[in-house]
């Protein structure tokens, strides 16, 4: 270990890029000028990153409609029934489904088998069906609310066995739910999101709930379908949650496609859906909540809706197809070397198999997003190394779902193994993740980021909301070429600590082209020319991937990190002032199935001047 952490000539070369010197302007990682502005590299040696696609939200236009269709849409919105508008001189048609939908989205077979055995299985937690409280007023944890009231379990059940073996289970649960929810009421079952997901699930999985042995259940289910569709007609636009609006309008459109006299409802739903998607999705295709889970939900809704169009033998409006194409690239940009997602904005390390199944079902073949704007997640890659960097403000309170104070946090992986992670999993709290730690998982300290005085860069509130903090993030990314070597470099700064402490946090990351080293620098700049007096605590946290073995160096200025593959990485602090040291602390990481795992974290901590500070570090692969 002594020889591993001794500074070789090569290592000194690497750290000179981060340490102050007279020749700092010629180094790979820039230093700050006296006016607190970074020194950029020579223009001939850098080039802006190129965009990855030509689509933009400006291509997303409402479906065209003639004067007659616009009049029908207006009349339906004003309350004229669909049967009156579709067939004014005929008796209203009885409620029935006009087609059978075949969705390409797969379900979770293990969860479906658990249902057939008599249990709901939600993020690893079993709950007996006979003891489940189905009433809307019952207090279920958010993961169970989404499954029970959103009826996502129907897809899982259909994936577990042939339909004939699943019908009795589906009838049992549907009957119990209808008994507890005879009519719309207040509570979690009657939010636009859950009602929309539920109606869409009933329509897409209709053979499970309408073709069974219970003769009394079929008319009850058909009545519930029509009742829920009418409720959504009136309430989808009133939802304050934008994804909830999208779920509601998607279900309305699907009902218009699959129920008799549905043309007025379809026209009404398509117009509402286009408007809701326009308010949900930013110009670069990322949802404004910046949540990968919400991004996946939006893709899944459109995939199911497209299957409804196919079943009804109608062409889906081109604007909805464009939206689907816009939604996929941002999600691809968050994949690690194992193909799974990073842990951002409450999400977890969603598995590669389930993500690949969703992308395949979407039918979109594209590259990861590179022209990043509101989505804010930047991707650096070299060799087998991938770095994901959050270089945008957290979502606004009106957009946040499981909002996290993660600005300037990063994750890093080599091949299929994750080296640096965020804790993640706040959106899954209530399963195996205890609900009481949900707020802690959204804190800055739960991310691989810098924390001042143990305070979040953005205030973390109850129920997934965020308060004041980061308002502005400045970011610049470049590719660099020097001496035949290429590197990707990104620098960003945020003002989350400017009001309270008078300091702006700037982080610089540079990944060498072969992926063998990542250089980083965290700089605290005074907000005003004259900084405050005194000192303040700081901590730079590096949460380590699951099964990464760590050992501190004897001088406590570095650590060795051993991946399960046998790959060895060295972490070192730059500078020799002895102001900061490295410690190992316990941490927590939530995997894609919602299972929490104990992990460790490296913490660079100490005191720094309120007038500013600078901390450089290096992650280098050995051998």
C-alpha positions as CSV (number, residue, x, y, z in Angstrom):
1,X,0.0,0.0,0.0
2,X,2.9,2.4,0.7
3,X,4.2,2.1,-2.9
4,X,0.7,2.5,-4.3
5,X,0.3,5.9,-2.7
6,X,3.8,7.3,-3.1
7,X,3.8,10.1,-5.6
8,X,5.6,9.0,-8.7
9,X,6.8,11.4,-11.4
10,X,3.8,10.5,-13.5
11,X,1.4,11.2,-10.6
12,X,3.0,14.6,-9.9
13,X,2.4,15.4,-13.6
14,X,-1.3,14.5,-13.1
15,X,-1.7,16.6,-10.0
16,X,0.0,19.7,-11.5
17,X,-3.1,20.2,-13.5
18,X,-5.1,20.8,-10.3
19,X,-2.6,22.5,-8.1
20,X,-2.0,26.3,-8.2
21,X,1.0,27.3,-10.1
22,X,2.3,30.1,-12.4
23,X,1.7,27.9,-15.4
24,X,-1.9,27.1,-14.4
25,X,-3.3,28.5,-17.6
26,X,-1.6,25.8,-19.7
27,X,-2.9,23.0,-17.5
28,X,-5.8,20.7,-18.4
29,X,-8.0,21.8,-15.5
30,X,-8.3,25.6,-15.4
31,X,-7.7,27.8,-12.4
32,X,-9.7,30.8,-11.6
33,X,-8.6,34.3,-12.3
34,X,-8.7,37.1,-9.8
35,X,-12.1,38.1,-11.2
36,X,-13.3,34.6,-10.3
37,X,-13.7,33.6,-14.0
38,X,-12.2,30.4,-15.2
39,X,-9.3,30.5,-17.6
40,X,-10.3,28.6,-20.7
41,X,-8.0,26.4,-22.8
42,X,-6.6,27.6,-26.1
43,X,-9.4,27.7,-28.8
44,X,-7.3,25.5,-31.2
45,X,-7.2,22.8,-28.6
46,X,-10.9,22.6,-27.7
47,X,-14.1,22.0,-29.6
48,X,-17.7,22.2,-28.4
49,X,-19.6,18.9,-28.1
50,X,-21.8,18.2,-31.1
51,X,-25.6,17.6,-30.9
52,X,-26.8,14.1,-31.4
53,X,-30.1,14.6,-33.2
54,X,-32.2,17.1,-35.2
55,X,-35.6,16.7,-33.5
56,X,-36.8,19.5,-31.3
57,X,-40.0,20.3,-29.4
58,X,-40.9,22.8,-32.2
59,X,-41.6,19.7,-34.3
60,X,-44.3,18.7,-31.9
61,X,-47.5,20.3,-33.2
62,X,-51.2,19.5,-32.3
63,X,-53.0,17.1,-34.6
64,X,-54.8,18.8,-37.4
65,X,-58.5,19.0,-37.3
66,X,-61.1,20.5,-39.6
67,X,-63.9,22.9,-38.6
68,X,-66.3,20.0,-37.9
69,X,-63.9,18.2,-35.6
70,X,-63.1,21.4,-33.8
71,X,-66.8,22.0,-33.2
72,X,-67.3,18.4,-31.9
73,X,-64.3,18.8,-29.6
74,X,-65.8,22.1,-28.2
75,X,-69.2,20.6,-27.7
76,X,-67.8,17.6,-25.9
77,X,-65.8,19.8,-23.7
78,X,-68.9,21.8,-22.8
79,X,-70.7,18.6,-21.7
80,X,-72.6,17.3,-24.7
81,X,-72.5,13.5,-24.6
82,X,-70.4,11.5,-27.0
83,X,-73.4,9.4,-28.2
84,X,-75.4,12.6,-29.0
85,X,-72.5,14.0,-31.0
86,X,-71.6,10.8,-32.8
87,X,-75.1,9.5,-33.5
88,X,-77.7,12.1,-32.6
89,X,-80.7,10.2,-34.0
90,X,-79.8,6.8,-32.5
91,X,-80.2,5.2,-29.1
92,X,-76.9,5.4,-27.2
93,X,-74.8,2.3,-27.7
94,X,-74.3,0.0,-24.7
95,X,-70.8,0.1,-23.2
96,X,-68.5,-2.5,-24.7
97,X,-64.9,-2.8,-26.0
98,X,-64.5,-2.6,-29.7
99,X,-61.1,-4.2,-30.0
100,X,-58.5,-6.2,-28.1
101,X,-55.2,-4.4,-27.4
102,X,-51.8,-6.1,-27.6
103,X,-49.2,-4.0,-25.8
104,X,-45.5,-4.7,-26.4
105,X,-44.6,-3.7,-22.8
106,X,-43.7,-6.7,-20.7
107,X,-44.7,-7.2,-17.1
108,X,-42.8,-8.5,-14.1
109,X,-43.2,-12.2,-14.0
110,X,-42.1,-12.6,-10.4
111,X,-44.7,-10.1,-9.2
112,X,-47.3,-11.9,-11.3
113,X,-46.5,-15.3,-9.8
114,X,-46.7,-13.7,-6.3
115,X,-50.2,-12.5,-7.1
116,X,-51.3,-16.0,-8.2
117,X,-49.8,-17.2,-4.8
118,X,-52.0,-14.7,-3.0
119,X,-49.6,-11.7,-2.4
120,X,-48.8,-8.3,-3.9
121,X,-45.1,-8.1,-4.4
122,X,-44.0,-4.4,-4.5
123,X,-40.2,-3.6,-4.5
124,X,-39.5,-6.8,-2.6
125,X,-42.3,-6.4,0.0
126,X,-45.1,-9.0,0.1
127,X,-48.6,-8.0,1.2
128,X,-51.4,-10.6,1.3
129,X,-54.3,-9.8,-1.1
130,X,-56.8,-10.7,1.6
131,X,-55.4,-8.1,4.0
132,X,-55.0,-5.3,1.5
133,X,-57.1,-2.2,2.1
134,X,-58.5,-1.2,-1.3
135,X,-60.5,1.8,-0.3
136,X,-59.4,5.2,-1.6
137,X,-59.2,6.6,1.9
138,X,-56.9,3.9,3.1
139,X,-53.3,4.9,3.9
140,X,-51.0,2.9,1.7
141,X,-47.3,3.8,1.0
142,X,-46.8,5.5,-2.4
143,X,-45.4,2.3,-4.1
144,X,-48.4,0.3,-3.0
145,X,-50.8,3.1,-4.1
146,X,-49.3,3.1,-7.6
147,X,-49.7,-0.7,-7.9
148,X,-53.1,-1.2,-6.2
149,X,-55.0,1.9,-7.5
150,X,-53.1,2.2,-10.8
151,X,-53.7,-1.5,-11.6
152,X,-50.2,-2.0,-12.9
153,X,-50.4,-5.5,-11.4
154,X,-52.6,-6.6,-14.3
155,X,-49.6,-6.5,-16.7
156,X,-47.5,-8.4,-14.2
157,X,-50.2,-11.0,-13.8
158,X,-50.6,-11.5,-17.5
159,X,-46.8,-12.1,-17.8
160,X,-46.8,-14.9,-15.2
161,X,-48.9,-17.6,-17.0
162,X,-51.4,-18.2,-19.8
163,X,-54.6,-16.1,-19.4
164,X,-56.8,-19.0,-18.3
165,X,-54.6,-19.5,-15.2
166,X,-54.7,-15.8,-14.3
167,X,-58.3,-14.9,-14.7
168,X,-59.5,-16.1,-11.3
169,X,-56.8,-13.9,-9.5
170,X,-57.7,-10.9,-11.6
171,X,-61.4,-11.3,-10.9
172,X,-60.7,-11.7,-7.1
173,X,-58.7,-8.4,-6.9
174,X,-60.9,-6.5,-9.3
175,X,-64.0,-7.5,-7.3
176,X,-62.5,-6.5,-4.0
177,X,-61.4,-3.1,-5.4
178,X,-64.8,-2.4,-6.9
179,X,-66.5,-3.3,-3.6
180,X,-64.3,-0.7,-1.8
181,X,-64.7,1.9,-4.5
182,X,-68.3,1.9,-5.8
183,X,-68.1,5.5,-6.9
184,X,-65.5,8.3,-7.2
185,X,-64.4,9.8,-3.9
186,X,-61.5,11.7,-2.4
187,X,-58.2,9.9,-1.8
188,X,-55.3,8.3,-3.6
189,X,-57.5,6.2,-5.9
190,X,-59.1,9.3,-7.5
191,X,-56.1,11.3,-8.5
192,X,-55.8,11.9,-12.2
193,X,-52.6,9.9,-12.4
194,X,-53.9,6.8,-10.7
195,X,-57.4,7.0,-12.4
196,X,-55.7,7.4,-15.8
197,X,-53.3,4.5,-15.2
198,X,-56.1,2.4,-13.9
199,X,-58.5,3.0,-16.9
200,X,-55.6,2.4,-19.4
201,X,-54.7,-0.8,-17.6
202,X,-58.3,-2.0,-17.8
203,X,-58.5,-1.2,-21.5
204,X,-55.2,-2.8,-22.4
205,X,-55.7,-5.9,-20.3
206,X,-59.4,-6.2,-20.9
207,X,-59.3,-10.0,-21.6
208,X,-58.2,-10.6,-18.0
209,X,-61.0,-8.6,-16.4
210,X,-63.9,-9.1,-18.9
211,X,-63.7,-12.7,-20.1
212,X,-63.8,-14.6,-16.8
213,X,-66.2,-17.0,-15.1
214,X,-67.9,-14.4,-12.9
215,X,-71.0,-13.3,-14.9
216,X,-71.7,-10.4,-12.4
217,X,-68.2,-8.9,-12.6
218,X,-68.3,-8.1,-16.4
219,X,-71.1,-5.5,-16.2
220,X,-69.6,-4.0,-13.1
221,X,-66.2,-3.6,-14.8
222,X,-67.8,-2.1,-17.9
223,X,-69.7,0.3,-15.7
224,X,-66.5,1.2,-13.8
225,X,-64.7,1.8,-17.1
226,X,-67.4,4.2,-18.3
227,X,-67.6,5.9,-14.9
228,X,-63.8,6.4,-14.7
229,X,-63.7,7.8,-18.3
230,X,-66.4,10.3,-17.4
231,X,-64.6,11.3,-14.2
232,X,-61.4,11.9,-16.2
233,X,-63.3,13.9,-18.8
234,X,-64.0,16.4,-16.0
235,X,-60.9,16.2,-13.9
236,X,-57.8,15.4,-16.0
237,X,-57.1,19.0,-16.7
238,X,-57.5,20.0,-13.1
239,X,-54.6,17.9,-11.8
240,X,-51.7,20.0,-10.5
241,X,-49.3,17.2,-11.4
242,X,-48.2,17.3,-15.0
243,X,-47.5,13.6,-15.4
244,X,-50.9,13.0,-13.8
245,X,-52.5,15.1,-16.5
246,X,-50.7,13.1,-19.2
247,X,-51.9,9.8,-17.7
248,X,-55.5,11.1,-17.5
249,X,-55.5,12.4,-21.1
250,X,-53.9,9.2,-22.4
251,X,-56.6,7.2,-20.8
252,X,-59.3,9.5,-22.2
253,X,-57.9,9.1,-25.7
254,X,-57.7,5.3,-25.3
255,X,-61.3,5.2,-24.2
256,X,-62.3,7.2,-27.2
257,X,-60.6,4.7,-29.4
258,X,-62.0,1.5,-27.8
259,X,-65.5,2.5,-26.6
260,X,-68.6,3.0,-28.8
261,X,-69.4,6.5,-30.0
262,X,-65.9,7.4,-29.0
263,X,-64.9,9.9,-31.7
264,X,-65.8,13.0,-29.7
265,X,-63.9,11.7,-26.7
266,X,-60.9,10.8,-28.8
267,X,-60.7,14.3,-30.4
268,X,-61.1,15.8,-26.9
269,X,-58.5,13.5,-25.5
270,X,-55.9,14.1,-28.3
271,X,-56.1,17.8,-27.9
272,X,-55.7,17.6,-24.1
273,X,-52.9,15.1,-24.4
274,X,-50.9,17.2,-26.8
275,X,-51.2,20.2,-24.5
276,X,-50.3,18.2,-21.4
277,X,-47.2,16.7,-23.0
278,X,-46.1,20.1,-24.2
279,X,-46.2,21.3,-20.5
280,X,-44.5,18.1,-19.2
281,X,-41.6,17.9,-21.6
282,X,-38.8,20.4,-22.1
283,X,-37.2,21.4,-25.4
284,X,-34.5,18.7,-25.3
285,X,-37.1,15.9,-24.6
286,X,-36.5,15.5,-20.9
287,X,-39.5,15.9,-18.5
288,X,-39.4,19.0,-16.4
289,X,-39.3,17.0,-13.2
290,X,-35.9,15.7,-14.4
291,X,-37.0,12.3,-13.0
292,X,-35.9,9.2,-15.0
293,X,-38.9,7.3,-13.5
294,X,-41.3,10.0,-14.7
295,X,-39.6,9.8,-18.1
296,X,-40.1,6.1,-18.3
297,X,-43.7,6.4,-17.2
298,X,-44.4,8.9,-20.0
299,X,-42.8,6.6,-22.6
300,X,-44.8,3.6,-21.2
301,X,-48.1,5.6,-21.5
302,X,-47.4,6.5,-25.1
303,X,-46.4,3.0,-26.0
304,X,-49.7,1.6,-24.6
305,X,-51.7,4.4,-26.3
306,X,-50.0,3.5,-29.6
307,X,-51.1,-0.1,-29.1
308,X,-54.7,1.2,-28.7
309,X,-54.5,3.0,-32.0
310,X,-53.3,-0.2,-33.7
311,X,-56.1,-2.2,-32.1
312,X,-58.6,0.4,-33.4
313,X,-57.0,0.4,-36.8
314,X,-56.3,4.1,-36.7
315,X,-53.1,6.1,-37.3
316,X,-51.6,7.7,-34.2
317,X,-51.2,11.5,-34.7
318,X,-47.7,12.3,-35.9
319,X,-47.2,14.7,-33.0
320,X,-47.4,11.9,-30.5
321,X,-44.9,9.9,-32.5
322,X,-42.5,12.8,-32.5
323,X,-43.0,13.1,-28.7
324,X,-42.1,9.4,-28.2
325,X,-38.9,10.0,-30.3
326,X,-38.0,13.0,-28.2
327,X,-38.5,11.1,-24.9
328,X,-36.1,8.2,-25.5
329,X,-32.7,10.0,-26.1
330,X,-32.6,11.7,-22.6
331,X,-33.2,8.3,-21.0
332,X,-30.4,6.6,-22.9
333,X,-28.0,9.4,-21.7
334,X,-28.4,8.1,-18.1
335,X,-27.2,4.6,-18.8
336,X,-24.1,3.2,-17.2
337,X,-21.8,0.6,-18.6
338,X,-24.1,-2.1,-17.3
339,X,-26.9,-0.7,-19.3
340,X,-28.9,0.3,-16.2
341,X,-29.9,3.8,-15.1
342,X,-28.1,6.1,-12.7
343,X,-29.8,7.2,-9.5
344,X,-31.2,10.7,-10.0
345,X,-34.2,12.7,-8.7
346,X,-35.5,9.9,-6.5
347,X,-34.9,7.1,-9.0
348,X,-32.7,4.0,-8.5
349,X,-30.4,1.9,-10.6
350,X,-33.1,0.6,-12.8
351,X,-32.0,-2.7,-14.4
352,X,-30.6,-3.0,-17.9
353,X,-33.1,-5.7,-18.9
354,X,-36.2,-3.7,-17.9
355,X,-34.9,-0.5,-19.5
356,X,-34.0,-2.4,-22.7
357,X,-37.5,-3.9,-22.8
358,X,-39.0,-0.4,-22.5
359,X,-36.8,1.0,-25.3
360,X,-37.5,-1.9,-27.5
361,X,-41.3,-1.6,-27.0
362,X,-41.0,2.1,-27.9
363,X,-39.7,1.2,-31.3
364,X,-37.4,4.2,-31.2
365,X,-33.8,3.6,-32.4
366,X,-31.6,6.5,-31.5
367,X,-28.4,7.7,-29.7
368,X,-28.2,9.1,-26.2
369,X,-28.9,12.8,-25.9
370,X,-25.9,15.1,-26.3
371,X,-27.4,18.5,-26.8
372,X,-28.4,18.9,-23.1
373,X,-30.4,21.9,-21.9
374,X,-33.2,21.6,-19.4
375,X,-32.6,17.8,-18.9
376,X,-29.3,18.8,-17.4
377,X,-27.6,15.4,-17.2
378,X,-24.2,15.4,-19.0
379,X,-22.5,12.3,-20.1
380,X,-18.7,11.8,-20.4
381,X,-17.3,8.6,-21.8
382,X,-13.9,7.2,-22.6
383,X,-12.8,3.6,-23.0
384,X,-15.0,1.6,-20.7
385,X,-15.6,4.5,-18.3
386,X,-18.8,6.5,-18.1
387,X,-19.4,9.6,-16.0
388,X,-22.8,11.1,-15.5
389,X,-23.0,14.7,-14.2
390,X,-26.0,16.7,-12.9
391,X,-25.3,20.2,-14.2
392,X,-28.7,21.9,-13.9
393,X,-30.9,23.3,-11.1
394,X,-33.3,20.9,-9.4
395,X,-36.9,21.0,-10.8
396,X,-39.2,23.8,-9.9
397,X,-41.5,23.0,-7.0
398,X,-44.5,22.8,-9.4
399,X,-42.7,20.1,-11.4
400,X,-40.9,18.1,-8.7
401,X,-42.1,14.6,-7.9
402,X,-39.3,13.2,-5.7
403,X,-37.1,16.3,-5.9
404,X,-33.5,15.9,-4.8
405,X,-30.8,18.5,-4.0
406,X,-28.3,16.8,-6.3
407,X,-26.8,19.8,-8.3
408,X,-23.2,19.1,-9.4
409,X,-23.3,15.4,-8.2
410,X,-21.8,12.8,-10.4
411,X,-21.7,9.0,-10.9
412,X,-19.0,6.9,-12.5
413,X,-18.8,3.4,-13.8
414,X,-16.2,1.2,-15.5
415,X,-17.7,-1.4,-17.7
416,X,-20.5,-3.2,-15.8
417,X,-19.3,-2.1,-12.4
418,X,-20.3,1.2,-10.7
419,X,-17.5,3.0,-9.0
420,X,-19.1,6.2,-7.7
421,X,-22.9,6.4,-7.2
422,X,-25.7,8.4,-5.5
423,X,-27.9,6.7,-2.8
424,X,-31.1,7.0,-4.9
425,X,-34.4,5.3,-4.1
426,X,-36.5,8.1,-2.6
427,X,-39.3,7.3,-5.0
428,X,-39.3,3.7,-3.8
429,X,-39.6,4.5,-0.1
430,X,-42.4,2.5,1.4
431,X,-41.2,-0.8,0.0
432,X,-38.0,-2.2,1.4
433,X,-36.7,1.3,1.8
434,X,-38.2,2.7,5.0
435,X,-40.5,5.7,4.4
436,X,-38.9,7.6,7.3
437,X,-35.6,8.0,5.4
438,X,-37.2,9.3,2.2
439,X,-36.2,12.9,2.9
440,X,-32.6,11.9,3.7
441,X,-32.2,10.1,0.4
442,X,-33.1,13.3,-1.4
443,X,-30.5,15.4,0.5
444,X,-27.3,16.7,-1.0
445,X,-25.3,14.4,1.4
446,X,-27.0,11.4,-0.2
447,X,-25.3,12.3,-3.5
448,X,-21.6,12.4,-4.6
449,X,-21.3,16.1,-4.3
450,X,-19.9,18.9,-2.1
451,X,-21.9,19.9,1.1
452,X,-21.3,23.0,3.2
453,X,-22.0,23.0,6.9
454,X,-24.1,19.9,6.5
455,X,-26.8,22.0,4.7
456,X,-28.6,21.0,1.5
457,X,-27.8,23.1,-1.6
458,X,-31.6,23.3,-2.2
459,X,-34.0,22.9,0.7
460,X,-35.7,19.5,0.8
461,X,-39.3,19.6,1.9
462,X,-41.9,17.0,2.7
463,X,-43.9,15.0,0.1
464,X,-41.2,15.2,-2.6
465,X,-41.2,19.0,-2.8
466,X,-38.2,21.4,-2.9
467,X,-37.7,24.8,-1.4
468,X,-35.3,27.6,-2.0
469,X,-31.7,27.0,-3.1
470,X,-30.1,26.6,-6.5
471,X,-31.6,29.0,-9.0
472,X,-28.8,29.2,-11.6
473,X,-26.3,26.8,-13.0
474,X,-23.6,27.8,-15.5
475,X,-22.1,25.0,-17.5
476,X,-19.6,24.6,-20.3
477,X,-18.5,21.3,-21.9
478,X,-15.6,20.7,-24.3
479,X,-13.5,18.1,-26.0
480,X,-9.8,18.7,-25.7
481,X,-6.9,17.5,-27.8
482,X,-3.3,17.9,-26.9
483,X,-0.3,15.9,-27.9
484,X,-2.5,13.3,-29.7
485,X,-4.6,12.6,-26.6
486,X,-8.2,13.5,-26.2
487,X,-10.2,14.3,-23.1
488,X,-13.8,15.4,-22.3
489,X,-14.0,18.3,-19.9
490,X,-17.0,19.9,-18.2
491,X,-17.2,22.7,-15.7
492,X,-20.3,24.0,-13.9
493,X,-21.2,26.2,-11.0
494,X,-24.3,26.7,-8.8
495,X,-25.5,29.4,-6.5
496,X,-27.2,27.2,-3.9
497,X,-24.9,28.3,-1.1
498,X,-24.6,32.0,-2.2
499,X,-27.5,33.4,-0.1
500,X,-26.6,31.6,3.2
501,X,-22.8,31.4,3.0
502,X,-21.9,33.9,0.3
503,X,-20.1,31.1,-1.7
504,X,-20.6,29.7,-5.2
505,X,-19.7,26.1,-5.8
506,X,-17.8,25.3,-9.0
507,X,-17.0,21.7,-10.1
508,X,-14.7,20.8,-12.9
509,X,-14.5,17.2,-14.3
510,X,-12.1,16.0,-17.0
511,X,-12.2,12.4,-18.3
512,X,-9.2,11.2,-20.3
513,X,-10.1,9.7,-23.7
514,X,-9.1,6.2,-22.7
515,X,-11.2,6.4,-19.6
516,X,-8.2,5.6,-17.3
517,X,-8.5,8.7,-15.2
518,X,-10.9,11.3,-14.0
519,X,-9.6,14.6,-12.6
520,X,-11.8,16.8,-10.5
521,X,-11.7,20.1,-8.8
522,X,-14.2,21.6,-6.4
523,X,-13.8,25.4,-6.0
524,X,-15.7,27.7,-3.6
525,X,-15.8,31.2,-5.0
526,X,-17.0,34.3,-3.0
527,X,-20.3,35.7,-4.3
528,X,-19.0,39.2,-3.9
529,X,-15.4,40.5,-4.5
530,X,-15.0,40.8,-0.7
531,X,-15.6,37.4,0.9
532,X,-16.8,36.8,4.4
533,X,-14.5,36.3,7.3
534,X,-14.0,33.1,9.3
535,X,-14.2,29.4,8.4
536,X,-16.9,26.9,7.5
537,X,-17.1,23.1,7.5
538,X,-17.2,21.3,4.1
539,X,-17.5,17.7,3.0
540,X,-17.0,16.3,-0.5
541,X,-18.7,12.9,-0.6
542,X,-18.0,10.0,-3.0
543,X,-20.5,7.2,-2.4
544,X,-18.9,4.0,-3.6
545,X,-20.6,1.3,-5.7
546,X,-22.0,-1.9,-4.3
547,X,-19.2,-4.4,-3.5
548,X,-16.4,-1.9,-4.1
549,X,-13.7,-2.6,-1.5
550,X,-11.9,0.5,-0.1
551,X,-8.7,1.0,1.9
552,X,-7.3,4.3,3.1
553,X,-3.7,5.2,2.5
554,X,-1.4,5.7,5.5
555,X,-1.2,9.5,5.0
556,X,-5.1,9.6,4.8
557,X,-4.8,11.6,1.6
558,X,-6.0,8.9,-0.7
559,X,-7.6,5.4,-1.0
560,X,-7.5,2.3,-3.1
561,X,-10.8,1.1,-4.7
562,X,-11.1,-2.5,-5.8
563,X,-14.0,-3.4,-8.1
564,X,-15.5,-6.8,-8.2
565,X,-13.8,-7.4,-11.6
566,X,-10.4,-7.0,-9.9
567,X,-9.9,-3.6,-11.5
568,X,-8.0,-1.3,-9.1
569,X,-8.5,2.5,-8.9
570,X,-6.6,5.0,-6.9
571,X,-8.2,8.1,-5.3
572,X,-5.9,11.0,-4.3
573,X,-6.3,14.5,-3.0
574,X,-4.3,17.2,-4.7
575,X,-2.3,19.8,-2.8
576,X,-0.1,19.4,0.2
577,X,-1.6,21.9,2.6
578,X,-3.0,19.3,4.9
579,X,-6.2,21.2,5.3
580,X,-8.4,18.3,4.3
581,X,-8.3,14.6,4.9
582,X,-10.1,11.5,3.6
583,X,-12.3,9.3,5.8
584,X,-14.4,6.2,5.2
585,X,-18.1,6.3,6.3
586,X,-21.1,4.0,6.0
587,X,-23.7,4.8,3.3
588,X,-26.7,3.2,1.6
589,X,-27.5,2.4,-2.1
590,X,-30.9,1.4,-3.5
591,X,-30.8,-1.0,-6.5
592,X,-33.3,-1.1,-9.3
593,X,-35.6,-3.5,-7.5
594,X,-35.9,-1.2,-4.5
595,X,-33.6,-3.2,-2.3
596,X,-31.3,-1.1,0.0
597,X,-27.6,-2.2,0.2
598,X,-25.0,-1.1,2.7
599,X,-22.1,0.6,1.0
600,X,-19.2,2.8,2.0
601,X,-18.3,6.4,1.1
602,X,-15.2,8.4,0.9
603,X,-15.5,11.8,2.6
604,X,-13.1,14.6,2.0
605,X,-13.8,16.9,4.9
606,X,-12.3,19.8,6.8
607,X,-12.6,23.6,7.3
608,X,-12.2,26.2,4.6
609,X,-12.2,30.0,4.5
610,X,-15.5,31.7,4.0
611,X,-13.6,33.8,1.4
612,X,-13.3,30.6,-0.8
613,X,-11.3,27.4,-1.2
614,X,-10.1,24.9,-3.8
615,X,-9.9,21.1,-3.6
616,X,-8.5,19.0,-6.4
617,X,-8.7,15.2,-6.6
618,X,-7.9,12.4,-8.9
619,X,-9.4,9.0,-9.7
620,X,-6.9,6.9,-11.7
621,X,-7.0,3.3,-12.8
622,X,-3.8,1.4,-11.8
623,X,-2.0,-1.2,-13.9
